Amino acid sequence: MIAKQLDSNRLERTDGWGQVVHAVDYVYRPTTVAGIQDVLTLARDTGRSVGLRGGGISYGDASVNAENILLDLSRMTRILDWNPETGIIDVEAGVTMRDLWRYVVGDGWWPNVVPGTMFGTIGGSLAMNVHGKNHWQSGTIGDHTLEFDAVLPNGDCITCLPDETPDLFQSIISGVGLFAIVTRARLQLKRIYSGRLKTTSHTVPDLKSLLTLMDAQKDDSDYLVGWTDCFAKGDTLGRGQVDATVALAAGKDPLPTQTLRLAFQDVSDTIFGVIPKSILWRVARYATNNVGIAWLNRAKYWAGKLQHGKQALNSYAAANFMLDYVPHWKKAYLPGGLLQHQSFLPKATSEQAIREMLTLCQARGYPSYLGVIKRHPADDKYLLGYSLDGFSLAMDFRVTARNRAELLQLMYDLDDIVVAAGGRFYFAKDAHLRPESVSASLGAERMQTLIALKRQYDPANLLQTNLSRRLFGKQFQVQSKT
Ligand SMILES: Cc1cc2nc3c(=O)[nH]c(=O)nc-3n(C[C@H](O)[C@H](O)[C@H](O)COP(=O)(O)OP(=O)(O)OC[C@H]3O[C@@H](n4cnc5c(N)ncnc54)[C@H](O)[C@@H]3O)c2cc1C
């Protein structure tokens, strides 16, 4: 049982992953359901709200709760049950994607959906309903969740199943931690017959070719990702590369027992066996500017041309979590950090909207340092779903004290392009969206359902974060205490 007043020793600085958002919160790290219920009671007794945090790797303010309580679930890390015959696993909410794949890969299983980094927790991944490079065909993590346990803001523990409790299932999943605290999840994993994936890289001269090729490849690929050089202009605007990846079918890997081993999956932490990758960000820091990144993009594009049509075999971990193998790369963006703009666009308007966004960034002098394009399926059933039958574009921008205001204006102008194109946004990556862009993209019906469900399950507005106050503050304020 914890004290009836807030302990100032619990005050900690918490950051969004992109290092743009910083807050000081009262951080509690329970390991049991009873511990979570105690924190909820403490919040009610002290008139504070409760924000949730898993791995804390959402880019912006989704897992910070300034001057209020932050319930950090990262110590709930037990694997509760594993059946290597069926591929069904029960885990606590603080188990990370890393813990998960490392536990099962040797038995020939892999999560159906993994995001681009392995450091998020299952609880945080459900709250954002994460997707991977196979989104258009495998859906989101919610689609592979058989059931989960959660603690409601009133302290009740519930079990949610997709068919028996659809409204709670579909709103806690995707609900950015606004409805309940997930404590346990049962996931269906997928069978794999090799620890390796085969990737074919194709270089494309412009945006139209990139989107057309991604569409053409989707029926024959298990994973698909496009990279675009955001500095390319004119006829070459949108040029880049498409990586189409397939899993090896049963019997195609001569040494599956070897390649499924952790030792095979783990990527070396040095380059050429000598240079530690942990120093790379220090070097990258000097190139993280318009001139350096423009040259790196050119080099990547021309190097890609040499690899055009060639195939490479990579481990599942290397293929899925490439960025994780450059430790601390985000530090190259310090001291100001990075803002990501990720938008989801319907297929019919994707090309025009992406063209407009890339051109606008260049015209303002802020070409994005990253350009990742993915293919997505039609609208899903989740409350705060972001999916659309079309493409997404993710762009990273370096924030400095001098460019902050201009960059923010650029983000708003990009949002307007997305809204006009009928697109959506992904809150896991967001640090800047305004309520009007969110309402416009989610639509009136979803917004009304969101508000109604929030009032039903959390009438005192106990569960909040900086993100929820920024995006939905006014709508939930009616019954808010804080
Ligand atoms: C380099 C990088 C690449 C990424 N690539 C992808 C990608 O390809 N696809 C993708 O979909 N995402 C991607 N992400 C985003 C990431 O997967 C999500 O932000 C995910 O939510 C992180 O999990 P977390 O445990 O760190 O969540 P946190 O950031 O800690 O929290 C995220 C949200 O979940 C809520 N929450 C946390 N724990 C719980 C719980 N137990 N119960 C209920 N709510 C909870 C929080 O309130 C918050 O709103 C990427 C992030 C990074 C940094």
The ligand as an SDF file (V2000), in Angstrom:
LIG
                    3D

 53 58  0  0  0  0  0  0  0  0999 V2000
   12.6560    4.2920  -33.9100 C   0  0  0  0  0  0  0  0  0  0  0  0
   11.1710    4.0270  -33.7760 C   0  0  0  0  0  0  0  0  0  0  0  0
   10.5230    3.3340  -34.7760 C   0  0  0  0  0  0  0  0  0  0  0  0
    9.1440    3.0690  -34.6640 C   0  0  0  0  0  0  0  0  0  0  0  0
    8.5390    2.3730  -35.6620 N   0  0  0  0  0  0  0  0  0  0  0  0
    7.2130    2.1000  -35.5830 C   0  0  0  0  0  0  0  0  0  0  0  0
    6.5650    1.3510  -36.5970 C   0  0  0  0  0  0  0  0  0  0  0  0
    7.1830    0.9070  -37.5620 O   0  0  0  0  0  0  0  0  0  0  0  0
    5.2400    1.1020  -36.4460 N   0  0  0  0  0  0  0  0  0  0  0  0
    4.5260    1.5430  -35.3620 C   0  0  0  0  0  0  0  0  0  0  0  0
    3.3290    1.2700  -35.2820 O   0  0  0  0  0  0  0  0  0  0  0  0
    5.1290    2.2620  -34.3730 N   0  0  0  0  0  0  0  0  0  0  0  0
    6.4460    2.5460  -34.4730 C   0  0  0  0  0  0  0  0  0  0  0  0
    7.0630    3.2630  -33.4680 N   0  0  0  0  0  0  0  0  0  0  0  0
    6.2430    3.7570  -32.3570 C   0  0  0  0  0  0  0  0  0  0  0  0
    6.1670    2.7670  -31.1830 C   0  0  0  0  0  0  0  0  0  0  0  0
    5.9540    1.4490  -31.6330 O   0  0  0  0  0  0  0  0  0  0  0  0
    4.9970    3.1760  -30.3010 C   0  0  0  0  0  0  0  0  0  0  0  0
    5.2370    4.4690  -29.8220 O   0  0  0  0  0  0  0  0  0  0  0  0
    4.7250    2.2390  -29.1250 C   0  0  0  0  0  0  0  0  0  0  0  0
    3.5580    2.6670  -28.4740 O   0  0  0  0  0  0  0  0  0  0  0  0
    5.8850    2.2270  -28.1590 C   0  0  0  0  0  0  0  0  0  0  0  0
    5.6070    1.3730  -27.0600 O   0  0  0  0  0  0  0  0  0  0  0  0
    5.9790    1.8770  -25.5870 P   0  0  0  0  0  0  0  0  0  0  0  0
    5.8390    0.7240  -24.6790 O   0  0  0  0  0  0  0  0  0  0  0  0
    7.2880    2.5660  -25.6060 O   0  0  0  0  0  0  0  0  0  0  0  0
    4.8060    2.9140  -25.3560 O   0  0  0  0  0  0  0  0  0  0  0  0
    4.8980    4.3260  -24.6170 P   0  0  0  0  0  0  0  0  0  0  0  0
    5.5290    5.3110  -25.5310 O   0  0  0  0  0  0  0  0  0  0  0  0
    5.4570    4.1770  -23.2700 O   0  0  0  0  0  0  0  0  0  0  0  0
    3.3370    4.6450  -24.5120 O   0  0  0  0  0  0  0  0  0  0  0  0
    2.5580    4.7640  -25.6730 C   0  0  0  0  0  0  0  0  0  0  0  0
    1.0890    4.9180  -25.2980 C   0  0  0  0  0  0  0  0  0  0  0  0
    0.6520    3.7460  -24.6720 O   0  0  0  0  0  0  0  0  0  0  0  0
    0.0340    4.0180  -23.4270 C   0  0  0  0  0  0  0  0  0  0  0  0
    0.3760    2.8730  -22.5880 N   0  0  0  0  0  0  0  0  0  0  0  0
    1.6060    2.4500  -22.2260 C   0  0  0  0  0  0  0  0  0  0  0  0
    1.5120    1.3220  -21.5120 N   0  0  0  0  0  0  0  0  0  0  0  0
    0.1980    1.0220  -21.4220 C   0  0  0  0  0  0  0  0  0  0  0  0
   -0.5340   -0.0310  -20.8050 C   0  0  0  0  0  0  0  0  0  0  0  0
    0.0530   -1.0000  -20.1190 N   0  0  0  0  0  0  0  0  0  0  0  0
   -1.8830   -0.0150  -20.9150 N   0  0  0  0  0  0  0  0  0  0  0  0
   -2.5350    0.9620  -21.6090 C   0  0  0  0  0  0  0  0  0  0  0  0
   -1.8850    1.9740  -22.2030 N   0  0  0  0  0  0  0  0  0  0  0  0
   -0.5260    1.9980  -22.1200 C   0  0  0  0  0  0  0  0  0  0  0  0
    0.6100    5.3470  -22.9920 C   0  0  0  0  0  0  0  0  0  0  0  0
   -0.3040    6.0690  -22.2260 O   0  0  0  0  0  0  0  0  0  0  0  0
    0.8460    6.0440  -24.3220 C   0  0  0  0  0  0  0  0  0  0  0  0
   -0.2950    6.7460  -24.7220 O   0  0  0  0  0  0  0  0  0  0  0  0
    8.4260    3.5180  -33.5340 C   0  0  0  0  0  0  0  0  0  0  0  0
    9.0900    4.2060  -32.5160 C   0  0  0  0  0  0  0  0  0  0  0  0
   10.4490    4.4500  -32.6320 C   0  0  0  0  0  0  0  0  0  0  0  0
   11.1540    5.1830  -31.5410 C   0  0  0  0  0  0  0  0  0  0  0  0
  1  2  1  0
  2  3  1  0
  2 52  2  0
  3  4  2  0
  4  5  1  0
  4 50  1  0
  5  6  2  0
  6  7  1  0
  6 13  1  0
  7  8  2  0
  7  9  1  0
  9 10  1  0
 10 11  2  0
 10 12  1  0
 12 13  2  0
 13 14  1  0
 14 15  1  0
 14 50  1  0
 15 16  1  0
 16 17  1  0
 16 18  1  0
 18 19  1  0
 18 20  1  0
 20 21  1  0
 20 22  1  0
 22 23  1  0
 23 24  1  0
 24 25  2  0
 24 26  1  0
 24 27  1  0
 27 28  1  0
 28 29  2  0
 28 30  1  0
 28 31  1  0
 31 32  1  0
 32 33  1  0
 33 34  1  0
 33 48  1  0
 34 35  1  0
 35 36  1  0
 35 46  1  0
 36 37  1  0
 36 45  1  0
 37 38  2  0
 38 39  1  0
 39 40  1  0
 39 45  2  0
 40 41  1  0
 40 42  2  0
 42 43  1  0
 43 44  2  0
 44 45  1  0
 46 47  1  0
 46 48  1  0
 48 49  1  0
 50 51  2  0
 51 52  1  0
 52 53  1  0
M  END
$$$$
